[in-house]
Amino acid sequence: MTVTHADLLALWSETHVRLLDREAVDGLGLPDDAVRVLVDVGLPVHVGHYGFEPVPPRLFTPASGTGTWCQIGRDEGGDFSLDLATEALWSCVDTPELPTRFVNTTVSAFVELLCSAVRGRRDHAGDVSANYDALHTAVSKVDPRALDDDENYWSVILEQMEIGLF
């Protein structure tokens, strides 16, 4: 499934979904998938339990000097930055440093899984096991690499759900 603007509007109001103007991303060298999401689909302004908040795109080169990255969001745990060479999204504790936690292989996979997570909390309110199962199934289907390591973003989210943190 390819996430759409309508998918976001089914979960958040228009005022809680941020779309960027094409001019804001032109010339940044972002992958087509990231441009489509940022310009046509949007990002939720705030995702409660998952803490994600979008920020204006900002290009940078990590201290390691490895490639070009673009920060597109943040949460309590770090900055969400896109590795332009691989299209992968990472949560970086300190943006100029090396990536610290793999999030997703693409920005669209990330947004699709945010939608699944929020939809699961709504549809399975009070049933942590059903919510966990639904999100685990979604992550396994949409982006299996997101579960390849126990320290990956979605692996940590699922672990937190399993032990009752939310």
SELO-90085 format. One record per residue: residue number from 1; y, x, z of N, C-alpha, C, O, CB in turn. Coordinates in nm, 2 decimals. Each point is the difference from the previous one (the first is absolute). Glycine has a CB too. Layout:
REM SELO-90085
lotor  n_y  n_x  n_z  ca_y  ca_x  ca_z  c_y  c_x  c_z  o_y  o_x  o_z  cb_y  cb_x  cb_z
NUM  Y  X  Z  Y  X  Z  Y  X  Z  Y  X  Z  Y  X  Z;
...
***
This chain:
REM SELO-90085
lotor  n_y  n_x  n_z  ca_y  ca_x  ca_z  c_y  c_x  c_z  o_y  o_x  o_z  cb_y  cb_x  cb_z
1  -0.12  0.08  0.00  0.12  -0.08  0.00  0.12  0.09  0.00  0.01  0.10  0.07  -0.13  -0.29  0.05;
2  0.22  0.16  -0.20  0.13  0.06  0.00  0.10  -0.08  0.08  0.02  -0.12  -0.04  -0.07  0.23  -0.19;
3  0.10  -0.05  0.33  0.10  -0.07  0.08  0.12  -0.04  -0.08  0.05  0.08  -0.08  -0.13  0.04  0.29;
4  0.14  -0.24  -0.18  0.12  -0.05  -0.07  0.11  -0.03  0.10  -0.03  -0.01  0.12  -0.12  -0.08  -0.30;
5  0.26  0.07  0.13  0.12  -0.05  0.08  -0.04  -0.13  0.07  0.04  -0.02  0.12  0.13  0.14  -0.27;
6  -0.24  -0.21  0.08  -0.04  -0.13  0.06  -0.09  0.02  0.12  0.00  -0.08  0.09  0.03  -0.02  -0.32;
7  -0.12  0.20  0.22  -0.09  0.03  0.11  0.09  0.04  0.13  -0.04  -0.05  0.11  -0.14  0.13  -0.27;
8  0.28  -0.01  0.14  0.08  0.04  0.12  0.08  -0.13  0.05  0.01  -0.01  0.12  0.01  0.25  -0.21;
9  0.03  -0.32  -0.01  0.07  -0.12  0.04  -0.09  -0.10  0.07  0.06  -0.08  0.08  0.10  0.12  -0.27;
10  -0.29  -0.03  0.17  -0.09  -0.09  0.07  -0.01  0.04  0.15  -0.04  -0.08  0.08  -0.09  0.04  -0.29;
11  0.18  0.16  0.25  -0.01  0.05  0.13  0.13  0.02  0.07  0.02  -0.01  0.12  -0.23  0.11  -0.18;
12  0.31  -0.07  -0.02  0.14  0.03  0.05  0.10  -0.08  -0.09  -0.03  -0.03  -0.11  -0.04  0.26  0.19;
13  0.18  -0.26  -0.02  0.10  -0.07  -0.07  0.07  0.10  -0.10  -0.01  0.12  0.02  0.05  -0.29  0.17;
14  0.03  0.11  -0.28  0.08  0.09  -0.10  0.09  0.10  0.07  0.01  0.11  -0.05  -0.02  -0.30  -0.12;
15  0.07  0.15  0.28  0.09  0.09  0.07  -0.07  0.11  0.07  0.06  0.10  0.04  0.10  -0.29  -0.01;
16  -0.30  0.18  -0.02  -0.08  0.10  0.07  -0.08  0.08  -0.09  -0.09  0.07  0.04  0.09  -0.22  0.15;
17  0.03  0.14  -0.32  -0.06  0.09  -0.10  0.11  0.07  -0.08  0.09  -0.06  -0.05  -0.29  -0.10  0.03;
18  0.19  0.30  0.02  0.10  0.08  -0.06  -0.05  0.04  -0.14  -0.10  0.07  -0.01  0.18  0.01  0.24;
19  0.00  -0.11  -0.33  -0.01  0.05  -0.14  0.11  0.10  -0.03  0.11  -0.03  0.04  -0.22  -0.19  -0.11;
20  0.07  0.32  0.01  0.10  0.10  -0.04  0.05  -0.02  -0.14  -0.08  -0.05  -0.09  -0.02  0.22  0.25;
21  0.22  -0.14  -0.19  0.05  0.00  -0.14  -0.07  0.11  -0.07  -0.03  0.11  0.06  0.26  -0.21  0.01;
22  -0.25  0.08  -0.20  -0.06  0.11  -0.09  0.08  0.13  0.02  -0.06  0.11  -0.01  -0.02  -0.29  -0.15;
23  0.21  0.17  0.17  0.09  0.11  0.00  -0.03  0.09  0.13  0.02  0.12  0.00  0.16  -0.25  -0.12;
24  -0.23  0.07  0.22  -0.03  0.07  0.13  -0.12  0.09  -0.02  -0.02  0.10  0.08  0.11  -0.29  0.05;
25  -0.18  0.16  -0.23  -0.12  0.09  -0.02  0.00  0.08  -0.12  -0.08  0.09  -0.02  -0.04  -0.26  0.15;
26  0.21  0.13  -0.23  0.01  0.07  -0.12  0.03  0.15  0.03  0.09  0.03  0.08  -0.01  -0.24  -0.21;
27  -0.15  0.30  0.06  0.03  0.14  0.01  -0.07  0.07  0.12  0.01  0.12  0.01  0.20  -0.17  -0.12;
28  -0.28  -0.03  0.19  -0.07  0.06  0.11  -0.14  0.06  -0.03  -0.05  0.08  0.07  0.17  -0.24  0.07;
29  -0.17  0.12  -0.26  -0.13  0.04  -0.04  -0.11  -0.06  0.07  -0.11  0.05  0.01  0.21  0.16  -0.06;
30  -0.08  -0.33  0.10  -0.11  -0.08  0.07  -0.10  -0.04  -0.10  0.02  -0.03  -0.11  0.14  -0.05  0.29;
31  -0.29  0.07  -0.13  -0.11  -0.06  -0.08  0.03  -0.14  -0.04  0.07  -0.07  0.08  -0.23  0.22  0.03;
32  0.11  -0.20  -0.22  0.03  -0.13  -0.05  -0.04  -0.11  0.11  0.07  -0.10  0.01  -0.11  0.18  -0.25;
33  -0.07  -0.05  0.31  -0.05  -0.10  0.10  0.11  -0.01  0.11  0.03  -0.11  0.04  -0.27  0.17  -0.09;
34  0.29  0.05  0.09  0.10  -0.01  0.11  0.13  -0.07  -0.05  0.06  -0.08  0.07  -0.15  0.30  0.03;
35  0.13  -0.19  -0.22  0.12  -0.07  -0.06  -0.02  -0.15  0.00  0.08  -0.07  0.03  -0.03  0.28  -0.17;
36  -0.17  -0.25  0.09  -0.03  -0.14  -0.01  0.01  -0.07  0.13  0.05  -0.11  0.02  -0.20  0.16  -0.21;
37  0.09  0.02  0.30  0.00  -0.06  0.13  0.14  -0.01  0.05  0.05  -0.10  0.05  -0.28  0.19  0.00;
38  0.31  0.02  -0.05  0.13  0.01  0.05  0.10  -0.10  -0.07  0.09  -0.05  0.07  -0.14  0.29  0.00;
39  0.04  -0.25  -0.20  0.09  -0.08  -0.08  -0.04  -0.14  -0.02  0.08  -0.10  0.01  -0.01  0.31  -0.12;
40  -0.20  -0.24  0.08  -0.05  -0.13  -0.04  -0.07  -0.08  0.12  0.01  -0.12  0.00  -0.03  0.21  -0.23;
41  -0.05  -0.02  0.31  -0.08  -0.06  0.11  0.08  -0.01  0.13  0.01  -0.10  0.06  -0.22  0.18  -0.17;
42  0.26  0.04  0.15  0.08  0.01  0.12  -0.09  0.05  0.12  -0.12  0.02  -0.01  0.26  -0.20  -0.07;
43  -0.06  0.21  0.18  -0.07  0.04  0.13  0.06  -0.09  0.11  0.11  -0.03  0.00  -0.13  0.27  -0.08;
44  -0.07  -0.28  0.17  0.05  -0.08  0.12  0.10  0.08  0.08  -0.02  0.12  0.02  -0.20  -0.24  -0.02;
45  0.32  0.06  0.05  0.11  0.06  0.07  -0.06  0.06  0.13  0.05  0.10  0.05  0.12  -0.26  -0.15;
46  -0.26  0.08  0.17  -0.06  0.05  0.12  -0.13  -0.07  0.02  -0.02  -0.12  -0.02  0.24  0.16  0.13;
47  -0.32  0.04  -0.08  -0.14  -0.05  0.02  -0.04  0.02  0.14  -0.07  0.10  0.03  0.01  -0.05  -0.27;
48  0.10  -0.14  0.33  -0.03  0.00  0.14  -0.09  0.10  0.05  0.04  0.11  0.03  0.00  -0.34  -0.05;
49  -0.17  0.19  0.04  -0.09  0.09  0.07  -0.03  0.13  -0.08  -0.04  0.10  0.06  -0.06  -0.30  0.04;
50  0.13  0.20  -0.22  -0.03  0.12  -0.08  0.12  0.09  -0.01  -0.01  0.11  -0.05  -0.16  -0.24  -0.08;
51  0.29  0.08  0.17  0.12  0.08  0.02  0.07  0.04  -0.12  0.10  0.07  0.01  -0.20  0.00  0.19;
52  0.04  -0.09  -0.32  0.06  0.05  -0.12  0.14  -0.06  -0.03  0.02  -0.12  0.01  -0.25  0.15  -0.10;
53  0.32  0.06  0.05  0.14  -0.04  -0.05  0.03  0.08  -0.12  -0.01  0.12  0.00  0.09  -0.18  0.24;
54  -0.03  0.00  -0.35  0.04  0.07  -0.12  0.13  0.08  0.03  0.08  -0.05  0.08  -0.20  -0.12  -0.23;
55  0.14  0.28  0.08  0.12  0.07  0.00  0.04  0.03  -0.15  -0.09  0.00  -0.09  0.04  0.10  0.32;
56  0.18  -0.07  -0.26  0.03  0.03  -0.13  -0.08  0.13  -0.05  -0.01  0.09  0.09  0.24  -0.19  -0.06;
57  -0.28  0.10  -0.15  -0.08  0.12  -0.04  0.08  0.13  0.01  0.12  0.00  -0.03  -0.25  -0.15  -0.13;
58  0.06  0.25  0.21  0.07  0.13  0.02  -0.10  0.11  -0.04  -0.11  0.01  0.06  0.25  -0.10  0.13;
59  -0.10  0.17  -0.29  -0.09  0.11  -0.05  0.02  0.12  0.10  0.11  0.02  0.05  -0.09  -0.10  -0.29;
60  -0.13  0.15  0.26  0.01  0.13  0.07  -0.12  0.08  -0.04  -0.10  -0.04  -0.05  0.22  -0.07  0.25;
61  -0.11  0.24  -0.16  -0.10  0.10  -0.02  -0.04  0.04  0.14  0.08  0.05  0.08  0.00  0.03  -0.31;
62  -0.21  -0.09  0.26  -0.04  0.04  0.14  0.02  0.15  0.02  0.02  0.08  -0.09  -0.19  -0.26  0.09;
63  0.18  0.22  0.13  0.02  0.13  0.04  -0.10  0.10  -0.06  0.02  0.11  -0.03  0.08  -0.19  0.24;
64  -0.22  0.02  -0.24  -0.11  0.08  -0.06  0.03  0.03  -0.15  -0.06  0.09  -0.06  -0.10  -0.19  0.22;
65  0.26  0.03  -0.21  0.04  0.02  -0.14  -0.10  -0.06  -0.10  0.01  0.03  -0.12  0.10  0.18  0.19;
66  -0.20  -0.29  -0.02  -0.10  -0.06  -0.09  0.04  -0.13  -0.06  -0.01  -0.11  0.06  -0.16  0.22  0.08;
67  0.23  -0.11  -0.26  0.03  -0.12  -0.07  0.12  -0.07  0.04  0.08  0.04  0.09  -0.32  -0.06  -0.12;
68  0.26  -0.10  -0.03  0.11  -0.09  0.03  -0.06  -0.13  0.07  -0.10  -0.05  -0.05  0.25  0.15  -0.14;
69  -0.08  -0.14  0.29  -0.04  -0.12  0.07  0.12  -0.10  0.00  0.11  0.04  -0.02  -0.27  0.09  0.16;
70  0.13  -0.26  -0.11  0.10  -0.10  0.01  -0.03  -0.09  0.12  -0.10  -0.07  0.00  0.14  0.08  -0.25;
71  0.05  -0.01  0.35  -0.01  -0.08  0.11  0.04  -0.15  -0.04  0.10  -0.02  -0.07  -0.05  0.21  0.23;
72  -0.14  -0.29  -0.13  0.03  -0.14  -0.03  0.00  -0.09  0.12  0.04  -0.11  -0.01  -0.14  0.15  -0.21;
73  0.06  0.02  0.34  0.00  -0.09  0.12  -0.02  0.09  0.12  -0.01  0.12  0.00  -0.08  -0.31  -0.13;
74  0.08  0.11  0.24  -0.03  0.07  0.13  -0.06  -0.10  0.10  0.00  -0.12  -0.02  0.19  0.28  -0.02;
75  -0.25  -0.11  0.14  -0.05  -0.08  0.11  0.01  0.09  0.13  0.06  0.11  -0.01  -0.22  -0.24  -0.14;
76  0.11  0.08  0.26  0.01  0.07  0.13  -0.07  0.14  -0.01  0.04  0.09  0.07  -0.02  -0.31  0.05;
77  -0.12  0.23  -0.21  -0.08  0.12  -0.01  0.05  0.10  -0.10  -0.05  0.12  0.00  -0.13  -0.25  0.07;
78  0.27  0.10  -0.16  0.05  0.10  -0.09  0.07  -0.06  -0.12  0.03  -0.12  -0.01  -0.22  0.26  0.08;
79  0.21  -0.06  -0.17  0.06  -0.04  -0.13  -0.11  -0.03  -0.10  -0.10  0.08  -0.01  0.31  0.05  0.06;
80  -0.20  -0.24  -0.13  -0.09  -0.03  -0.10  0.05  0.07  -0.13  0.11  -0.04  -0.05  -0.18  -0.18  0.16;
81  0.00  0.32  -0.16  0.05  0.07  -0.11  -0.11  0.01  -0.11  -0.12  0.01  0.03  0.27  0.12  0.12;
82  -0.10  -0.13  -0.28  -0.09  0.00  -0.11  0.00  0.14  -0.06  0.10  0.06  -0.03  -0.05  -0.30  -0.02;
83  -0.17  0.29  0.03  -0.02  0.13  -0.07  0.00  -0.03  -0.15  -0.09  -0.06  -0.05  -0.05  0.16  0.25;
84  0.25  -0.05  -0.26  0.02  -0.04  -0.14  -0.11  0.06  -0.09  -0.02  -0.05  -0.11  0.26  0.04  0.15;
85  -0.30  0.12  0.00  -0.11  0.06  -0.08  -0.13  -0.08  0.00  -0.07  0.00  -0.10  0.17  0.22  0.15;
86  -0.13  -0.29  0.06  -0.13  -0.07  0.01  0.02  -0.15  0.01  -0.10  -0.07  -0.02  0.01  0.27  0.13;
87  0.21  -0.25  -0.09  0.03  -0.14  0.02  -0.04  -0.05  0.14  0.02  -0.12  0.03  -0.04  0.08  -0.28;
88  -0.04  0.12  0.33  -0.05  -0.04  0.13  0.12  -0.02  0.10  0.10  0.07  -0.01  -0.32  0.05  -0.04;
89  0.20  -0.21  0.14  0.09  -0.03  0.10  -0.05  0.06  0.14  -0.11  -0.02  0.03  0.19  -0.19  -0.15;
90  0.01  0.28  0.18  -0.03  0.07  0.13  0.10  -0.05  0.11  0.11  -0.03  -0.03  -0.21  0.23  -0.10;
91  0.05  -0.20  0.25  0.09  -0.01  0.12  0.02  0.14  0.05  -0.09  0.06  0.05  0.01  -0.30  0.00;
92  0.20  0.28  -0.05  0.04  0.14  0.04  0.08  -0.01  0.13  0.10  -0.06  0.01  -0.10  0.14  -0.25;
93  -0.05  0.00  0.34  0.07  -0.01  0.13  0.14  0.06  -0.02  0.09  -0.05  0.06  -0.31  0.07  0.06;
94  0.23  0.09  -0.19  0.13  0.06  -0.03  0.01  0.02  -0.15  -0.06  0.09  -0.05  0.07  0.02  0.28;
95  0.06  -0.19  -0.30  0.00  -0.01  -0.15  0.00  0.14  -0.06  -0.08  0.02  -0.09  0.20  -0.23  0.11;
96  -0.04  0.31  0.02  -0.01  0.12  -0.07  -0.13  0.08  0.01  -0.02  0.10  -0.06  0.27  -0.09  0.09;
97  -0.33  -0.05  0.06  -0.13  0.08  0.03  -0.11  -0.06  -0.09  0.02  -0.09  -0.08  0.05  0.14  0.32;
98  -0.18  0.01  -0.23  -0.12  -0.04  -0.07  -0.04  -0.14  0.04  0.03  -0.05  0.11  -0.11  0.29  -0.13;
99  0.01  -0.31  -0.07  -0.05  -0.14  0.03  -0.09  0.00  0.12  -0.08  0.09  0.02  0.10  -0.15  -0.26;
100  0.00  -0.04  0.32  -0.08  0.00  0.13  -0.10  -0.11  0.00  -0.10  0.01  0.07  0.29  0.09  0.04;
101  -0.17  -0.21  -0.19  -0.10  -0.11  0.01  0.00  -0.07  -0.14  0.10  -0.05  -0.04  -0.07  0.02  0.29;
102  -0.15  0.04  -0.31  -0.01  -0.07  -0.13  0.01  -0.15  0.02  -0.06  -0.06  0.10  -0.08  0.24  -0.19;
103  0.21  -0.25  0.01  0.02  -0.15  0.01  -0.08  -0.07  -0.11  -0.10  -0.06  0.02  0.33  0.09  0.08;
104  -0.19  -0.01  -0.23  -0.06  -0.06  -0.11  0.01  0.08  -0.13  0.09  0.09  -0.01  -0.04  -0.31  0.11;
105  -0.13  0.19  -0.20  0.00  0.08  -0.12  0.12  -0.04  -0.09  0.05  0.07  -0.08  -0.29  -0.06  0.09;
106  0.30  -0.13  0.01  0.12  -0.05  -0.07  0.08  -0.09  0.09  -0.05  -0.05  0.10  -0.08  0.06  -0.32;
107  0.26  -0.03  0.18  0.09  -0.08  0.08  -0.05  -0.15  -0.02  0.01  -0.07  0.10  0.18  0.23  -0.14;
108  -0.24  -0.20  -0.07  -0.05  -0.14  -0.02  -0.12  -0.03  0.09  -0.01  -0.11  0.06  0.09  0.11  -0.29;
109  -0.17  0.10  0.25  -0.11  -0.02  0.10  0.05  -0.02  0.14  -0.05  -0.08  0.07  -0.10  0.22  -0.22;
110  0.25  -0.06  0.18  0.06  -0.01  0.14  0.06  -0.14  0.02  -0.03  -0.07  0.10  0.08  0.31  -0.10;
111  0.03  -0.29  -0.10  0.06  -0.13  0.02  -0.10  -0.11  0.00  0.01  -0.10  0.07  0.19  0.18  -0.19;
112  -0.31  -0.07  0.03  -0.10  -0.10  0.00  -0.07  0.00  0.14  -0.04  -0.11  0.05  0.00  0.14  -0.30;
113  0.01  0.08  0.31  -0.06  0.00  0.13  0.09  -0.04  0.11  -0.05  -0.06  0.10  -0.09  0.24  -0.18;
114  0.27  -0.16  0.07  0.09  -0.06  0.10  -0.01  -0.15  -0.01  0.00  -0.07  0.10  0.16  0.27  -0.12;
115  -0.16  -0.25  -0.10  -0.01  -0.15  -0.02  -0.13  -0.05  0.06  -0.01  -0.10  0.07  0.14  0.11  -0.28;
116  -0.24  0.06  0.19  -0.13  -0.03  0.06  0.00  0.00  0.15  -0.06  -0.09  0.06  -0.05  0.18  -0.26;
117  0.17  0.01  0.25  0.01  0.01  0.15  0.08  -0.11  0.06  -0.05  -0.06  0.10  0.03  0.31  -0.12;
118  0.13  -0.28  -0.03  0.09  -0.11  0.05  -0.07  -0.13  -0.02  0.00  -0.09  0.09  0.21  0.22  -0.14;
119  -0.27  -0.15  -0.07  -0.07  -0.13  -0.03  -0.12  -0.02  0.10  -0.02  -0.11  0.05  0.09  0.13  -0.29;
120  -0.14  0.09  0.27  -0.11  0.00  0.10  0.04  -0.04  0.14  -0.06  -0.08  0.06  -0.05  0.25  -0.20;
121  0.23  -0.11  0.18  0.05  -0.04  0.13  0.03  -0.15  0.01  -0.02  -0.06  0.10  0.11  0.30  -0.07;
122  -0.03  -0.29  -0.14  0.03  -0.14  -0.01  -0.12  -0.09  -0.01  -0.02  -0.10  0.08  0.23  0.16  -0.19;
123  -0.30  -0.03  0.03  -0.12  -0.08  -0.03  -0.11  0.01  0.11  -0.07  -0.09  0.03  0.11  0.12  -0.27;
124  -0.04  0.08  0.31  -0.10  0.02  0.11  0.07  0.02  0.14  -0.05  0.08  0.08  -0.11  0.02  -0.25;
125  0.27  -0.17  0.19  0.07  0.02  0.13  -0.10  -0.02  0.11  -0.06  -0.11  0.01  0.28  0.03  -0.12;
126  -0.22  0.17  0.20  -0.08  -0.01  0.12  -0.15  0.05  -0.02  -0.07  0.01  0.10  0.22  -0.20  -0.03;
127  -0.19  0.21  -0.19  -0.13  0.04  -0.03  0.00  0.15  -0.05  0.00  0.02  -0.12  -0.08  -0.26  0.07;
128  0.09  0.33  0.14  0.01  0.14  -0.04  -0.11  0.05  -0.09  0.02  0.08  -0.09  0.10  -0.04  0.31;
129  -0.24  -0.08  -0.19  -0.12  0.04  -0.08  0.01  -0.05  -0.14  -0.02  0.08  -0.09  -0.12  -0.09  0.30;
130  0.18  -0.11  -0.23  0.02  -0.05  -0.14  0.11  0.07  -0.07  -0.01  0.03  -0.12  -0.08  -0.25  0.19;
131  0.20  0.24  0.00  0.12  0.07  -0.06  -0.04  0.15  -0.03  0.03  0.04  -0.11  0.12  -0.19  0.24;
132  -0.23  0.21  -0.05  -0.04  0.14  -0.02  -0.09  0.00  -0.13  0.02  0.08  -0.09  -0.01  -0.02  0.34;
133  -0.11  -0.15  -0.25  -0.09  0.00  -0.11  0.07  -0.03  -0.13  -0.03  0.06  -0.10  -0.15  -0.14  0.25;
134  0.27  -0.01  -0.15  0.08  -0.03  -0.12  0.08  0.12  -0.05  0.00  0.03  -0.12  0.01  -0.27  0.19;
135  0.06  0.31  0.02  0.08  0.11  -0.04  -0.09  0.12  -0.04  0.03  0.07  -0.10  0.15  -0.14  0.25;
136  -0.29  0.09  -0.08  -0.10  0.11  -0.04  -0.05  -0.02  -0.14  -0.01  0.09  -0.08  -0.05  -0.06  0.32;
137  0.02  -0.16  -0.27  -0.05  -0.03  -0.13  0.11  0.02  -0.11  -0.03  0.05  -0.10  -0.12  -0.22  0.21;
138  0.27  0.13  -0.08  0.11  0.02  -0.10  0.03  0.14  -0.02  0.01  0.04  -0.12  0.09  -0.25  0.20;
139  -0.10  0.30  0.02  0.03  0.14  -0.02  -0.12  0.06  -0.08  0.03  0.08  -0.09  0.11  -0.07  0.31;
140  -0.26  -0.04  -0.18  -0.12  0.05  -0.08  0.01  -0.03  -0.14  -0.04  0.08  -0.09  -0.09  -0.10  0.30;
141  0.18  -0.10  -0.24  0.00  -0.05  -0.14  0.12  0.06  -0.08  -0.01  0.05  -0.11  -0.11  -0.26  0.18;
142  0.24  0.20  -0.01  0.12  0.04  -0.07  0.02  0.15  -0.01  0.04  0.05  -0.10  0.06  -0.25  0.19;
143  -0.14  0.28  0.02  0.03  0.14  0.00  -0.10  0.07  0.09  0.04  0.04  0.11  0.20  -0.08  -0.16;
144  -0.37  0.06  0.01  -0.10  0.06  0.09  0.04  0.13  0.06  -0.04  0.04  0.11  -0.13  -0.16  -0.25;
145  0.25  0.20  0.06  0.04  0.13  0.05  0.08  -0.01  0.13  0.00  0.09  0.08  0.01  0.00  -0.31;
146  0.05  -0.20  0.25  0.08  -0.03  0.13  -0.09  0.01  0.12  0.06  0.01  0.11  0.10  -0.15  -0.24;
147  -0.29  0.13  0.12  -0.09  0.00  0.11  -0.08  0.13  0.00  -0.09  0.01  0.09  0.08  -0.26  -0.09;
148  0.04  0.34  -0.08  -0.08  0.13  -0.01  0.01  0.09  0.12  -0.09  0.08  0.02  0.12  -0.10  -0.26;
149  0.07  0.00  0.32  0.02  0.08  0.11  0.05  -0.08  0.12  0.08  -0.10  -0.02  -0.02  0.30  -0.13;
150  -0.11  -0.17  0.27  0.03  -0.08  0.12  0.15  0.01  0.03  0.05  -0.09  0.07  -0.28  0.13  0.02;
151  0.30  0.06  -0.14  0.14  0.01  0.03  0.09  -0.06  -0.11  0.13  0.01  0.01  -0.18  0.20  0.11;
152  0.00  -0.26  -0.22  0.08  -0.07  -0.11  0.07  -0.12  0.07  -0.05  -0.06  0.09  -0.11  0.14  -0.28;
153  0.27  -0.12  0.13  0.08  -0.11  0.05  -0.08  -0.13  0.03  0.00  -0.05  0.11  0.19  0.15  -0.23;
154  -0.26  -0.15  0.02  -0.08  -0.12  0.01  -0.11  0.01  0.10  -0.04  -0.10  0.06  0.11  0.04  -0.29;
155  -0.14  0.18  0.23  -0.10  0.02  0.10  0.05  -0.01  0.14  -0.06  -0.06  0.09  -0.06  0.21  -0.25;
156  0.24  -0.10  0.19  0.06  -0.01  0.13  0.04  -0.14  0.03  -0.02  -0.05  0.11  0.11  0.29  -0.13;
157  -0.03  -0.31  -0.08  0.03  -0.14  0.02  -0.13  -0.08  0.04  0.01  -0.08  0.10  0.19  0.10  -0.26;
158  -0.30  0.00  0.09  -0.13  -0.07  0.03  -0.05  0.03  0.14  -0.05  -0.08  0.07  0.00  0.08  -0.32;
159  0.05  0.13  0.28  -0.04  0.04  0.14  0.08  -0.07  0.10  -0.05  -0.04  0.10  -0.02  0.27  -0.19;
160  0.21  -0.23  0.07  0.08  -0.07  0.10  -0.03  -0.15  0.01  0.00  -0.05  0.11  0.18  0.22  -0.16;
161  -0.21  -0.23  -0.06  -0.05  -0.14  0.00  -0.13  -0.02  0.08  -0.01  -0.09  0.09  0.13  0.05  -0.31;
162  -0.21  0.13  0.20  -0.13  0.00  0.06  0.01  0.01  0.15  -0.08  -0.06  0.07  -0.02  0.16  -0.28;
163  0.19  -0.02  0.26  0.01  0.02  0.15  0.10  -0.09  0.06  0.03  0.01  0.12  -0.09  0.22  -0.15;
164  0.12  -0.32  -0.05  0.08  -0.11  0.05  0.15  0.03  0.02  0.07  -0.07  0.07  -0.27  0.00  0.04;
165  0.25  0.18  -0.18  0.14  0.03  0.01  0.09  -0.10  -0.07  0.11  -0.02  0.03  -0.17  0.26  -0.01;
166  0.00  -0.31  -0.12  0.06  -0.11  -0.07  -0.09  -0.08  -0.09  0.03  -0.10  -0.06  0.18  0.22  0.07;
***
